[in-house]
Amino acid sequence: MRRPVRIAVTGAAGAISYSLLFKIAAGEMMGKDQPVILQLIELPHALDSLRGVAMELEDCAYPLLHTITLHDNVEDGFKNAHYALLVGARPRGPGMERSDLLEVNAEIFARQGKALNDFANRDVKVLVTGNPANTNALIASRNAPDLSPSQFTCLTRLDHNRAKGILASQSGATARDISGIIIWGNHSPTQYPDLHHATILGEPALPQIDFDWYKDTFIPQVQQRGGAIIQARGLSSAASAAQAIVNQMCDWVLGTDPGEIVSMGILSDGSYGIEKGIFYSFPVRCNYGRYQIVRGIEINDFSRQRLDETEQELLEEKAVIEHLLPKETEASHLNLSICLRSGVTLYADGTGPDQNSKFMTTNRVM
């Protein structure tokens, strides 16, 4: 059996996590041979609910679930974490402007970035889910000067999966038959779901569907899917968001299928003319614990306009919270160098079990 890895999850008593944690414990995210330690983080008033979730996890008797620890602060919860899933965020309240939401979450994710910098494993991989996810990822990474910005991503796999599912329903194919979909930009209604390079059963997708449907129905439907789900069930996406987190982290850690393209929100390095220093969804492939932007994709005028529109929204979001971003990390975010250490020093910080011991010594918190 392999050594356990530590996975920290914020918002661990929330709806998304209630679907997510059981998938992780079952091995869907890290693989069927990888034991996990779950470091679950919640606000103090939600700890009773979190204890209930922990009881249910224990009652499932997952073979790969090594230990559960519960925390009411990120400083303790992120200690030695190899993976951090930042699910919790402040939701938009009645009468709250988007700029207000950005500033409130800036405080939350600045603290989380600092805690990751000070307490997490040096090779920690971070996935930001809490909205506005792209800008929250920027805030967290800018507050972690000792970590590479390439260790931070935000969730746009949910949009990618939505686009694949909607196209499958329209075309009569299955999701397995579809590849090459790209989500560009922000996890917001300005995102651009691009089918120009997608295929259905190995053949170009656009000739198989009506272009007016693509332009007037498909794109808005993907962009506004989250709102449609809230309107239909009175609650935001939870199970589908959890599945997307599992998909994105699994690909990042274990690699994408050969030739497959997926969408991830990552720090822009200037590719495709997108300004550096913002987190933007790009087409990527993953291997050996690292992601790489897929190069050479042709961008026509139709796509260029939409790439620029969602870029502009992200630049506007950044401008709102610019005064809260530490100046010391600005240069590293404009001159990105990929961290190449992923996976090889997981236990170099002494957090792993003694080489002579069969099991890691921990205090199980239940």
Secondary structure, DSSP 8 states (H G I E B T S, - for coil): ----EEEEEESTTSHHHHHHHHHHHTTTTT-TT--EEEEEE--GGGHHHHHHHHHHHHHTT-TTEEEEEEESSHHHHTTT-SEEEE-------TT--HHHHHHHHHHHHHHHHHHHHHHS-TT-EEEE-SSSHHHHHHHHHHT-TTS-GGGEEE--HHHHHHHHHHHHHHHT--GGGEE--EEEB-SSTT-EEE-TT-EETTEESGGGS-HHHIIIIIHHHHHTHHHHHHHHHSS---HHHHHHHHHHHHHHHH---TT--EEEEEE--SGGG--TTSEEEEEEEEETTEEEE-------HHHHHHHHHHHHHHHHHHHHHGGGS-GGGHHHHHS------TTTTTTTTS-S--TT-SS-------
